Structure formats: C-alpha cells, structure tokens
Amino acid sequence: MEFFCTFCGKRKGDAKDWLLGFEGTRNGRLSTKYNITLLRKWDEQRASEPNSVHFCSTACQMKYIGKNYGDETWAA
C-alpha cells in the first residue's frame, strides 16, 4: 500500500521518520474538526486504518493541525 502526506501530498518511500495520526469520529462519522490523536512513531499496520492521517515531517503535521484544527488543538 502506498501512503501520501496528508498535507503536502509527498509519497512515502522507505523513509522511517514519517508521522501518523488519527482523526476522531463523532456519532460514528469522521469529523476532521472534532479531534486528532498523534502517535509518536509510524505504525505500518495502523497506517491503513480509515481515519489515519500521514505526515512526511513535523512541519507538515503542524501546518495541517493549524489549518484544520486552529490554535486550540490538544493532541496526544
């Protein structure tokens, strides 16, 4: 399976330093404005889950969070 950065679109090759997160659900539906949980490291198996978001760098991760969640985001 191929993965692409959710923010910039870069394709994931063999790079090991990619970041993974999961957008929360509300009433069983995905809601990008509800919440996001950020993992501390890439998990190849979990990366294919439907609510996963992938980032090629911390910069892309932070830009995505700022754009979609604003300044008041609490991530774990």
BELGI-V741271 format. One record per helix or strand of 2 or more residues. SS is the DSSP state (H for helix, E for strand). FROM is the first residue (numbers start at 1). LEN is the number of residues. If there is no record, write none. Layout:
# BELGI-V741271
ss->[SS SS]
from->[FROM FROM]
len->[LEN LEN]
This chain:
# BELGI-V741271
ss->[E E E E H E H]
from->[19 25 29 36 46 52 58]
len->[5 2 2 3 3 4 12]
